[in-house]
Each structure stands twice: as C-alpha cells, then as structure tokens.
C-alpha cells in the first residue's frame, strides 16, 4: 500500500529514515536558549522601588548607620532572590511539556517491527499502538481495532475518544479529528497503526509549546501600582529635596553641609524604608494561610492579585467536574430514573419523580443494570484517595450503577460467566458478550451507540412482557438525554439456544430486545456548585472554556449555576470573529465549547483587553498557554499535568475548585491589609517629613534628627506596621464587588487621610517641642520627648487604621489580633531602651524623661485617636446620608 508520505506497510528503510531525520530533525520539542542565571538575578533589581531602597541604603551609610543599611539591603536582596527562584520555576513550563513525549516507540522499519527512541521518528514512519502506549508523534491512522485514546490533557474530552482511519473534514475541531492520534496522548484501549505526519515542534503539542513560549506574563495589579507609586514617590522626594536645599542655602543662609543634612532628614522621613519588607511579609503570610487550605502559591504577588479577580475562566473536565463518568439517568419502557452518587463510588440512590425508590421493585431497571454490567470489562477498587476504575471510565460508571441498584457485581459475573464476545469497534459501534446463566441458557448482552443498537432491536422489554419496539419514541428519549449533556448508551439482550458457545455478527444483526438507555455524564463537583454561588455573591463571573461538546458544556453550566448557562459559543464561531467582536462576545457569553488551546488564550486576552482581571484554572497541556497569560493561573495539583502546574502561579493541591473562593478571600484580605499598612505608614512618614520642613520654614531648630527618624521608621515599621499583615478578613469582604483593575493604590480618600493625619502628627510634634522648650528642657531632652510622642501617636493611630469601615473603640478592636499587643509591647520595650539605656543614649543623643512627661506623651496619643475616630464617624454618617438620598 503506497501512501502520500512515501511509505508502505513495510515502513521506511533505514537509509530513507536517516535522510528524513537529517531534513526534519529529531522528534523533540525545540528548547529556547535559557537566560544566563547571573543576568536573570541582576534583572530582579531593575525596579524603581528597588532604586529608592538602594538610595535609602546610601543615605543610612552616609549617616554611618551600618546596621540599618544592612537591614534595608537584606530586604532588597531577599526580594531579588525570591523573584529569581520563582522566575526559574516558571521557565520549567516548556520542559514539563517536553517531558510528555514518549521515550520509546514501536515502528515498522523495512518490514520488521523494531523499538526506537521516540526522538528518532520521522514523517512517514509506520508506528504501532498498543494499550498503555503514549503516542510518540502526530499519526494519521491507517488501521485500528477498538482503538480509544485519552486526550483530556490536550482537548478536554471527558472520556477516551474512539479513533478510526475514516477521514474527517479538514476544518474539523481538534476534538473531532478522530483519524489522528496526537503526540503526548495515551492509548486507553485497543490497537492501531498510523503514519507519522508531524514530529517535534510541528505536532499539536508542539504548537501548544510554542504558544506557552510566546505568551507574555503580565505584571500583577499590585506590582503595577507599586511601580507607579515608587515612580511618583521618587520624583516627589527628589524634587522636594532640591527645593528644600535651595531654600535652606539661599533663603535661610545655611551652609551647603548643613543644608545637605536637613535634606537627608527629609529624605529619610519621606522614604518608607520598611514598606516593601512589610508588603513582602504580608504576601508571604497570605501564602502560608492559603497553603493550609490546599492552595499552593508559586509567585507571591499572585496572592494579592486574587483579591482583584473579576472573572474566573475555568476548564470543565477535572476542574468543575470530577473527570469521572457516572450514570445520571436510566430510561426503561416504564420510566426514566435519576441516579445519584459521585464518580465511581458504588453508593448512591435511585429516584423517580424526585422520590427515592427501591430498585428491587423495578425489574426492568435491574435487568438493564445486569446487562450493562455483564457487557463491560472494568472493575472498581477503593484507594486512599477514593474509588478508582481499572479499565474504561465509561464501563466503570456501569459497574458503579449496578452496585447502586443492589447488584452484587462479583457474584453476578461468576454466576453468569462470559463465553465469547464481540469487542467494541468504531466501525460497528457496539460491544456484545455471550453468557450462560445458572440454568444453562445462553443469552447475549449488547451495549453501544443508541442509533446502532435501536436498528438491531425488534422488541422492547415492557413492565410485564416484551412488546414491539417504538423506534420514534425511543429516538425522542435519546435526544432528551443528549440535550441534558449526557452521553447515551443503549442496552439490549437476545436469547440463544443453550448449546451456543460462539458469538458471531450474524447472531446480533436482528431480533434483539431493548432494555433501555443509560445517560452518562461527568458530573459537577458538589463543592464547585457552592463555590460558583459564592463567587457570584462576591461579584466574580465564572466562564467555562472547554474542549467538550456544546450540549455537555451547557448542561454542566446549568447544574453549576453559571450566570448565563444557555449562551454558548464554539471554537469555530470564535475563529470567524475579529478582535473587537470577540471582546463583546467574550463579555456576554459564559460557556465556550469545542475550543482549542489558541481559543482559550485568545479569550483570556480579549477579556483582559476589556478591563477584566482574570484567574484561569485548568489541568491539561491545552490550558498551559492561557494559564501563563492570565493574571493568575490556577492549576490542579492531583490530576493536573506538570505543564499546567509550571505555567500557573497557583496550584490547588486538592483539585478543589472551592479552594479558589478561599484564595480570593485571602487575596482580598491581603490587599486590605496592605492598604492598612500604607494608610498607617505614609501619614506617619508624612508627619515626620512635614516636621522637618516646618522647622526649616520657620527657622527653628530641628525637633528631631535624621538618625532618630531612621530609628522610628525601622522600629515601628517592623514591630507595628508588620502587625497589620496579620489582620483577619474584615466582615463583608466577600459581599463586595472586586476592585477595579485601574483602582489607584493611593485613592482620593487615602490622600485626605494622609494629609489629615500628617497635620495631626505635626501639631502633636511641635506642641510637645514648644512645651518642652517653654519649660527650659535641654535640646536632647526635648528631642527625646518628641521621638516618644511620635512613636506613641503611631501606636494609637495603628488601632484606628485597623478598622477602615468601623469604630476601633471596642474591645474587639483592642483584642482581635493578639500579635498587635505583642508588637506594641516590643515597641514599648525598645522605646524604653532608646530613652534610658546608656549605649542607645550615646548613639541617638537621648536623655531620660520623667513619669509626668511620659503620661503627657501618652495623653497626646489618646487625643490623636479620639480626633481620628471622630473624623471616621463623621465620614460614616455622611456616607449613610448620601446612600439614603438625604
């Protein structure tokens, strides 16, 4: 048999194979040249916020404050190391896909069957396939026998696909190309042979690899905002420093050296040295809490990004569903029964018209289950992770169904042994088995495609006796089950003489009695239904993107409770849309079926162009490009491929879609806490900077030195600011819509709060400064009081900022987070040492303060808290008034 690729049933000869290997190259996926590790590490410092921190290091070194400089530098290096490690892991995505290629392949060369390394395959090679083989290249099948291939990782199909040499349309979707065996997929059953038509990067899995390599990883909203914040902060600090330097020299007559020291004081006060460290720690805490809930985060910023997710694009098979077939409906001549139960678990119940029934009271149902069981080869076994099937997943569902209706599986198979069989084949589309019962009577059990089995039947099993088959009525019932997204099997029987021991096609060509229909479906996870409901309550829209059939996808979407389950678009429809039209279509439709990897990627890009922040979930190789492109890629840990895990920012260890809701809640909590850190850090830093500037403008002695400012910033940022990272989720966090992707990190309200609180700090600082001077205290004593006043005000302001939308003057506000008490205690001890310990007095120029002065300092903090809480109360009352329309 001469083929287009110049091969035959004897395959290629050795010389021709070597020539083609030279032309086409080895059958491996091309590997991109990795970046030099040193250059990758240096690139982690290419960030303006890092430059600001390095400037802070230089300033503190100029002040001969080596310990603080070392702390800041350690933060910079730690961030760089984390980024370097995480980036290296992300680049393993292509390696994981390459690892899916088969290492060995059975090939016919020069008329002999030989086993070769898969990388030696060339176009035109004749490859032989057996159960358990991983397909080594893209093959055009030339023969098959009951060949079924598991393609879920590539196409999203729930069950193995029947393959045959019969040609299909050139424009057929990936999942419908039944004459092609794709590289990297797994032979589930049967045998086949095919000619290699594509190797290496030219295969379908090679195209996916190219897509992953070409996808640009987006910067997270937080990093974009922090980058903008750092840019504005840098410009502001440099501009302000230049103005202050000029004012001090040309207006106040300071020397250049003295003016420089003042500028250093302002810069040290304005730069939030501890903010990046606290931000990193807050994200790390979120990672730890999420890991305890089976959500493993591979990149720290992904934690915060989850809090802003507005759309979750999810694969269906194995993500929203269990990737385990189960019988959902059983139709007999008498009625259509609903069958409950999860996956392959043999426990469940049967219902009729919403009422539970005893299967033993319905002989037709028992007969249907018995025949389906006997005409199957699968078996079930219990493992640590639950029930699993040995054999075909669809036949495993039939075994579970038989158990649910009360049949003893092993006993029935022993009591009615199989004598012969006709295996399933895509050409005749049914399977038949011959059995002998306990009475010695022979009978045939048949299961297969409904249209094929119905054509072989003359009778149907009635409640009392067999009756003529109503073909039209059964076709309607087949369509009804199909419309529910179920894959339909017809089951029939035929009696033979007791002497029969062989089974031929002549025996089953006619005279069969139809027992009924079975509707099989890969059901939604129960927890996924709850998770979808929670997401919708949080303003998050769920969109299903699957390679499965449209009817199945719509049925699952309805069971899950998606917003618009009936609206569906297929991959072929998407191909016909331009980018602008696709954006509108992607926004309005929630179910996308029969999609290829490039469709998923294009949909993600269209939704992002429409302003959405996306999380993309998936488990297959076909999901990897979209996982990498999404703002947050979420892979399944148990059933997910390594390619999907390496391309994702987060991995769900339990494959539980509901864990995403926990992750989103944690993401919102992390972002809220980061906002609290900023709302606490910037006003306190602003108050310090305004104090220095105010003293310069008024021609006063500086109330606080640059070294003392650095002490305040480093001590309070770690011991106080860090405590805000431990704050639990605020009530109602999952009942508010996700924040807009372009929402500024520094909102208008936060600007007001920064100015308002900074002014209060300036008033408190100068008030204490003037009061101490009026009493005739030395400059050292005065500055010691000022430093303690600033720290005490920061402590009391901390309690206010912990509750953005409510009063902090409650016992809950004081006791809710124990770590806050620890942080305050640490700061108090450090301030006591700062004030009274001789070594620190020598370094910072401090002096002891009296008990009366200490109580006065605390009083200033109480007044600050009262004023801020009053401002919050006025704001809440004004907001309620606007909402009520008054």
N, C-alpha and C positions, 0 to 999 in steps of 0.2 A: 504494500500500500504506500504509494508515493504521496507525501504531504508537501504543503507550500514551503515549509522550512527546510526542505531538502533532506528529510529523514524518512525512515520506514519502520516496519515492525521489528527490524533488526537493530534499530537505533543508529547512532553515528559510529563511524570507525575512529580509532584513536588519533590518526593524523588530522582528520577534519575537526575533531573536538579540540585538539591543541591549537589549530589555526583560529577557531572561533573564540577560544579563550584569550588569544592574543588580541583579537579585534574588539571583543566586548568587555574584557577584563574579568576579574574574579567576581563570583556571586556574593558580594558583601556590600553592605551599605557604606557609602562614602563618609569618611570621618573628617570633620572640619579640623583645621590645624588649631590646637589649643593655644590660648594666650599664655605667654610666659608668666609663671607664678609670681615673680617679683613685680612685674608690671601690673598684674591684677591686684596685688597688695597695695601698690602705690596709688592705683586709681581710687581706692577707698577714701583717700584723703582729699579727693577733688570735689570738695563741697564747701560752700561759703561759710556755713555754720562751723565747720571744722577750722576754717581760716580764722574765724572770730575766736575760737577756743585757743588756737595757737598764739594769737595775739595776746590773749589773756595770760598764757604761759610766759610770753616775753615780758609782759608788764610785771608779773609777780617775780620773775627772775631779776628784773631791773630793781625791784624793791628788796632784793636779797631775801626773798621768802621762798626758799627752795622746796620746802615740804608741800606748800600749796601748789607750786608749779608742778611738782611731781604728781600730785593728785589729779590736776587737770590734764596733764599729759597722759596719765594712765587711762583716763576716760576716752581720750582721743584714740589711743592705741587699741583699747578694748572694742570700741565701735568698729575700727578698721578690721580687727581680727574676726569679729562676728560676720561682717559683710563679706570678707574674703572666704570664710568657710562656707557660708550659705550660697554664695555665687558658685563655688566649686561644685556643690551638690546639685545645683540647678543644671549645670552643664553636663551632668550624667544622664540627662533625659535621652539624648541620642544613643548613648551607649546601651541604655536599657532596651531600646527598640532593636538595636543591632543584635542583642543577645537573644531575641526571639527567633532568629533564623535557625533552621535545623542544622545541627553539626554534621550529620551524615544523610545520605540519600541512596535509595536503591534505583539503579539505572540500567537500561539495556544498552550495551555498547558492543557493536559488531556481533549481534546475535546472542550475546551472553549476558546474564544478569550479574552485575557487579555492584559493590557498595563503595561509594566515593564520598569524600568530604564535600559538603554542600557547596563550598566556595568554588569547586571545580566544574559545577554545572554551567552549560552554555545553551543559548537558544537552539532548539532542535533536538535536545536530549529527550529520550523517552523515559519518563520517571514512573515507577510503580508505587502505588499507595496501599498501605495496609492499616487496620485499626491501630490507633495509638500513635501513628506517624505524625510528625509536624511537616506540613507541606514546605518543601525547600525552595520553591520558586513559583512564579505565576505559571500555571499549567492550563493548556487547552485540552480538556478531557477527550480521549478517543474511545475509551470504553469504561464502563462502571458496572458494578453489581452491588445493589443495595447500599450505594455509597452515600454517606451523610457526613458532613463536615461542620464542626463547631466554629462559627465565625463571629461570635458575640464580641470578641475583642476588637474586631475590625468594622463590623456593620451594626452591632447592637441587636442582632436577632436573638430571641429568647431561646430557641431550640435549634439543634443541628439542621442544616439545610440539605435537602435532597439534591444530589448532583447527578447529572447525566450528560452524555455527549450532544444531546439535542441542542441545536443552535438557538440563540435568543437575539432580540433586536439589538443593534449596535448601541442605541441610546438608552438601553435598559439601565435602571439604577443599580448601584453596586450590589445591593442585597438580592437582586433578581437575576444576576448573571450566573445562572445555575450550571453553565457549561465550563466555568472557570474555577479552578482550585487556587486560592490565593496564598501567596507566601506567608508563613507565620501562623496559619490557621491549623486546626487539629482535626485529624480524621477520627470521627466518633464511631463509625461503624461501616462495614462493607469494604469493598476493594475497588481499585480503579487504576487507570493508567492515563497519563497525559503528556503532551509535548510541551517542553519549556518554551514559553513565548516571551518572557521577560525575566531578567535577573537583576540583582543588586538594586541600584537606585531607580531602575525603570519599573520595578514592581509596584503594586498598590501600597504595600507597606513602605516602600522606598519613597513614594510620593508623600506619605504621612511624615516620614522622617525629614523630608525637605521642608514641609510645612512647619514642623517644630523648629527647625533651624532658622527659618526665615522670620518667625514670629518675634516681634519686638516686645519685650517685657515692659509693662507700664510702670511708671513710678506711682507709688501709693498716694492717696489724697493727703495723708499726714505729711509725708516727705515733701510733697509739692508745697504744702502750706508752710512747713518749717523752712524750706529753702527760700520762699518768698519773705518770710518773717526775718530770717537771718540777713537777707539782702537789704531789706529796709532798715533793720537794726544797725547793720554795719555803716550804711550811708548816714544814718542819723547820728550815730556816735562819732564818726569821723568829722562830719560837718559841725556838730556841736562842739567837739574838742577844738577844732580850728577857730571857731568864733570865740570860745572862752579864752583860748591862748592869746588871740589878738586883743581882746578886751582887757585881759589882765596886764599885758605889756604896754599897750598904747593908751589905755584909759586910766587904769589904776597904778601904772608905773612899776609893776613888778619886774624883777629881773627875769631873763629867759629861763633860768634854772628853777626859780620859784614858780613861775607860770607853768612850767612843764609838770612840776609836782602836783599842782592844782588840777591840770588836765588829766594826769594819771589817776587822781582821786575820783574825778567824774567818770572816767572810763571804767575804773574798777567797780564803781557803784552801779553803772548802767548795764555792764555786761552780766547777764545771768549765768555765771560760770557753772552752777550746779544743775541748770535746767536740762541740758542734754543727758546728763547722767541719770537724773530722776526720770526723764522720759524713757530712757532705755530700760531702767529698772521696772517702771510701770508696765512696759510691754512684756518684760520677762516674767513678771508676776502673773500677767494675763495668760502667758504661755503655760505656766505651771498649773494654774487653775483649770485651763482647758484640757491639759494632758490628763488631769484627774477625771475628766469626763470623756475620755477616749478621743479627743480632738488634738492631734499632734501637729503643732505649727513648726514649719521649717524656716520661715522668714519672719522675724519679729514684727515689722510694720504691718504684716497681714492681720495681726490681732486687731489693730485699730481700724483697718480698712473694713473689716467685717461689720463694724458698727455703722458704717455709712452705706452698706449694700442696699440697693433699692430693687434689684431684680436678681433672682437666682435662676440661672439656666441649668437644667438638670437632665442628665441622661435618664432613661426609663429603666432599662434592664439592669438589675443588680443594684440600683440606686434607690429608686422609688418602689421598685418591685423586688421580690426575693431572688429572682433568677432561678426559680424552682417552679416547674409546671405543676398544676393541681387541677383536678376535675371540679369545675364550678357548677356544672349543670348536667343532669342526666334525664333524657327525654325518652319515655316509653309511649306505647299507644294509649295508655291511660292518662298520663300526666307528665309534666315537666318538673322535676325535683331540683331544689337548690342544695348544693353540698358545701358545708362549711369546713374549715380547717386550714392550717397554714403549711404550705410547702409539702414536703414528703412525710410529715408527721401523720401516722396512721390513725390518730384520734381525731374525731370530728362528729358532726351530726348532719342528718338529712332533714330538710324542711319542705313542706308543701303548703303553698299559700300562707307563708310566714309562720306556719305552725310546725313544731317538731313532730316527726313521725317515726315509728318503729319500722326499719327496713324489712324486718322479717314478715310484716303484714302485707308486703307488696312483692309478690312472687316475681312479677315482671322485672322489677328493679334488681332483685337478687340474681335472676337469670342473666341480665345484662352485665352485671358486675362479674359473675362467674366466667362468662365467655371472654370478656375483656382481659381478665387475669390469665386465663389459660392461653390466650393468644398473645402472650408477652414473655420476654426473657429476663426482665430486670428483677432485681431484688433490693430490699431496703435493709439498712443496718444503722444502729444507733452509735454515734460517736460523741466525743466531748463537746463538740460544737452543735450537736443536734442530729437529726435524721439525714442520711445521705443515700443516694441511689447508686447502685452498681449496675451500669448498663445505660440504656437510652432514657433521658429525662422524661419523655412523654410516657414511656412504659412504666417508669417509676411512679408516675401520677396514677396510673391504672391500678398498680399494686396497692397504693395508699387508699384509693377509692374502695377497693374490695374489702380492705380491713375496716373502713369506716361503716360499711353496711353489715359488718358482722361475720365476714367470711374468714375462716382460718386458712391463710394463704398456703402454708407448707402442707397442711393436711389435704387440701383440695388438689394440689399438684401431685402429691403422692397417690391419692385415690384415683385420679384420672390421668395416668401417665401419657405423655406425648409419644406417638408412634412415628409421625412423619410431619413435614412442614413444607410450605412454600414461603421462602423468606420475602420480606418486603423488597420491592424494586420500584424505582421511579417509573418504569415503563408500564407496569400493570397496577401500581398504586394500591396494593393491599398486601396483607400477610394472612396466611391460613395455616392452621395446625390441625392435625388428626389425633383424636384421643379415644381411648377405650374406658368406659365407665365401669363401676363396680359390678354391673350386671353383664358386662362383656360387650355391650352395644357400642358401636363406633359412631362418632359424630365429629363434625368439622366446626371449628370456631374461626371466624373471619373478622378482621378489622381493617379499616382503610378509609380512603377518601370517600365522602358521602355519595358523590355523584357516581363513582365507580361501583360501590357496594350496592347502592339502590338499583342500579341497572342489572345486577346479578340476582336480585330478590324477586320472588313471586308472591310471597306471603308476608304478613306481619304478625307478631305474637300479640294476641289480644288478652284481655283480662281472664277469659275463660278458655278460649281455643284460638287456634290460628285462623286468620281471615285474609282475604285478598288485600294486597298492598295498594294504598292510595298514594301514588307517586307524587301527585301535585301537593297534597297536604304535607308530606314529609319534606319536600323541597322548600316549602314556606317555613317549616320549622328549622331547617338547616340555615336559611337566610336570617332568621330571627336570632339564632345563636351567634352567627357570624357578625351580625350588627352589634352585638354586645362585646365584640373584640375577642371572641373565643375561637380557638381552632377546633374544628368539628371532626369527630371520628364517628363512623357508622359501624355497628357491630351486628353480626348475623351468625346463624348456625344452620347446619344441614345434617340430617341423619343419614348414615350409610349402613350397609349390612355389617354384621358383627365380624365377618371374615376379612374386612378391608384392613390392610396394613400399609398400603402405599397411597400417597396423595398426588394427584395429577391435576393439571389445569382443567381437564375435562370434568372433574368432579365438582368444580366450583363455578362453572360457566353459567349455571342457572339452577333454579329450584331452591334457592336459599330462603330462609325466614328471617326477616329483620327483627332484631330485638330492641333496637333503639339507637339513640345518638348520645354521644358524650361531648360536652363542651369543655375544653381545657384552656386554662389561662394562667399566665404568670401574674399572680395577684399582688396588689399593693401591700407594702408593709403596713401593719396596723399603726405603728408609731409614725410612719410617714404621713398618714392621713391627719393625725394630730398636729404634726409639725407644719403641714401646709396651712392648717387653720390658724396656728399661732403666727405664722409668717404674714398671713393676710391681715391679722389683727395689728401687726406691727407695721403695716403699710408696705410690705415686701411682696412683690408679684413673682409668682412661680411660672416659668416657661419650660415645657418639656420638649427636648430635642432628641429624637430617637431615629434609629435606622429601621425600626419595625414598621409594620403596615399601618396605614392611617386608621382603619377601623379599630385595631387593637389599641392604638395610642389614644384615640378619642374615648374608648371605653374605660381605660385606666384613668384618664384625666377626669372623667365624671366620677369615678369611685374615689379619687383623691380629693375632689372638691376644688379644682382649679377655677379661676375666675370666669374663664370662657372656654369650657371644655369642648364645646361643639365646634368652635372655629379651628380649622386645621389647614395647614399648608404643607405641600410636599416638596421634596428636593427639586423635582422637575419644574414646579411652579417658581421656585426661588431662582432657578437658572435663567428664567425669562425676565427677571426684574432688574432694572438698573439700580444703582446705589441709593438714589433718592427715594424711589418707590419702595425699595426693600426696607428702608428705615421706617416708613409708615406701616408697612405690613408687619414688620417685626414688633412694632409697638402695639399693634392691635390684636395679634394672634398669640395664643398661649400654647398651641400644640403644633409641632413641626415633625412630620413623619417622613420616612424613606430618605433620610439625609445622609450625605457622605461627609467625611472629615472637613472638606473645604466649606461645606454648607454651615457646619457648626461654627467654624472660625469666622465666616462672613457674617453670620447672625450676631455673634458676640461683638464684632467690630461695628456693625450697624447700630446696635443698641447703645454701645459706648458713644458713638457719634451723636446719638440722640440725647446724650447727657446722663445716661444711667451709670451707676457704679455696680459692677457685675461680680457675682460669685458664680463659678461654673463648676458643677460636680460631674464626675464621671469615673469610669473604671477601666475603660478599654484603650487600646492603642489609638483608636479613632478619636478619642477625646483629648489626646495629648496636646495638639496644637491649640485648641480652644482653651484648655486648662492653663497653658502658658500665657496666652494673650489676656485672659480675664484679669480683673483687678485682684480677685482671689480665686485661685484654682483649688478645688477640693477633691481629692482622690479617695477612693475606697481602699482601706488597708487590707482587708481579708481577701476579697475577690478581685481587687484592682491589679492591673498589670504594673510591672516595675516602671514601664514608660510613663504611665499615668501618674504614679507616685512621684517620680523625679521631676515631672513638669509642673507639679502642683505646689502651692505654698502651704497647704494644709492636708493632712491625711486623717481620715476617720478610722480609728483602729477597730471599731465595732461595725463598720459599714452601715451605720445607723443614720439615716437622713435627719432624724430628730436631733442628733448631736449638733447639726448646723444651727438650730434655733438657740441651743445653749451657747454656741460660739458667737452668734450675732449678739446675744445678750451680753456676753463677756466683752465683745468688741465695743458695744455702746458704753459699758461700764468703764472700760479703759479710756475711751475718748473723754467721757465726762470727768474722769479723774485727772486726765491730762489738762483739760480746761481749768480744773480747780487749781492744779499746780501753777499754770500760767497766771490765773487770776490772783493767786497768792504771791507769786514771785515778782511779777512786773510792778505792782503797786509798791511793794516793799523796796525793790531796787530803785523805782522812780522816786520814792520819798528820800532815799539816801542821796541820789544824784541832785535832786532839787535843793536839798540842804546845802550841799557844796556850792551849787550855782548861786543860791540865795545869799550865802555868806560872801561870795565874791562880788555880787551886785551891790550889796550893802556895805562893802568894805570892812567886813568883820573877820575876826579870827575864825579859822575853820573849826566848827564844833566837833569834827571827827576826822581822823587821819585816814589816808588810803589803806594803811596796814590794818587799821581797826575795821574799815569797811570790808576788806577781804576776809577778815575773821568772821564777821557777821554773815557774809554771804555763804562761805563754805560750811560753817557750823549749822546755820539754820536751814540751808538748802538740803543738807543730808538728813539732819535729825528731825526737822519739821516738815519740809516740803515732801520728803520721801513718804511720810505717813499718809499723805493724801492718795498715794498709789494703792494703799490697802483698803480704801473705802469700798464698802459693798454696793451692789446695784441699788440705785435710787428707786423708790416706788413709782410705777407707771412708766419705767424705761422702755418696756415692750408694748406700750399702748400709744406711743407717739410715732409719727412717721419718720423715716430715715432722713437724716440731714442732707441738704443739697450738696452735690459734689463740689460746687464752687463756693460753698459757705466759707467765709474768711475765718481764719484761726482767731483773729482779733476782731470781734464783732463790735458794732456800734455801742452796745451796752457795756462790753468789756472795756472799751476806750473810756467811757464815762466812769466806770468803776476804778480804772487805773488812775485817772485824774483825781477823782473824788478822794480815794484812799491815800494817794500820794500827798495831796494837800493836807489831809488829816495828820499824816506822818510828819510833814514839815512843821505843822503847828505844834504837835507834841514835842518834836525835837527842839525847836527853837524856844518853846515855852520852858522846857527843862533847862536849856542852855542859859537863857536870860535869868531864870530863877536862881540857878547856881551862881552865876556871876554877881547877881544882886546881893547874894548872901556872902560874897567875898571868898568863895572857894577857889582853890588853885585851878589852873587850866587842866592839869592832869585829872583832878577830882571831877571837874566839870565834864570833861570828855568821858570819863568812866560812867558817870550818870547818864550821859547822852546815849552811849552804847547800850547800856542796860535798858534804857527806855525804849530804844528801837527794837531790841530783842523781845521785850515784854509786849510791845504793841504787835509784833509779828505773831507771838503766841496767841494773843486774844483774837487777832484777825483770822488766824487759822481756824478757830472754832466757828467763825462766821461763814468763811468761804466753803466749809464742808457741805453746807446746805444751800444750794443755789435757789431753790424754789420754795423754801420754808424757813421757819424760825429756827435758830440754833439755841435759843434759850429754853432748852428742855433737857431732862435727864438723859434722854436718848441721844441728844446732841453731844453730851459730855461723855457718855459711857459706850456709845455704839461701837466704836472701834478701839479695842484695848491698846493697839500699837500707838495710838495718838498719845495716850498717857505715858507710854514708855518714851516716846520722842520728846515730849515736854520735860519729862524727868531728866533725860540726858542733857537737854539744853540748859536746864536749871543748874545741873552739876557743873557743866562746862563754864557757865557764866560765873558761878561761884569761884571756880578756879581762875578764870580770867580776871576777876576782881580782887581776889585775896591771895592767890598763890604767888610768891615772890618771883619764881622764874618767868611766869607769864607777865607779871607786872613789869619786869625788866624789858621784855620783848615788845609789849604793846603800850608801855607808858601809862599803866593804870594805877589807881590808888583804892584803898578800902573805902566803902560807903557805910553810913550809919543805918540802923534799923529804921529810923524815921524816913530817911531818904529812900530806903528800899520799899517801904509801904507806899510812899508817894509815887514811885515808879509804877508799882502795881496799879495804883489808882488811875494813872494815865491810860493803862491798858484797858481797864474796866470802862472808862469813859469812851474810848475808841470803839469798843464792842457795842456799847449802847447806841452810839451815833450810827454805826453801820447797820445795826439791826433795825433802827428806826427808818433809815433810808430804804431798806428791803421791804419793810411793812408798807411804806408809802407806795413803793413800786407795785406790790401785790394788789393793794387796794385800787390803784389806778388801772391795772390790767383787768381786774374783775369789772370795774366800771365800764371800760371800753367793750368788754365781751357782752355785758348786759345791755349795751346800747344807750347808757345814760351818760 
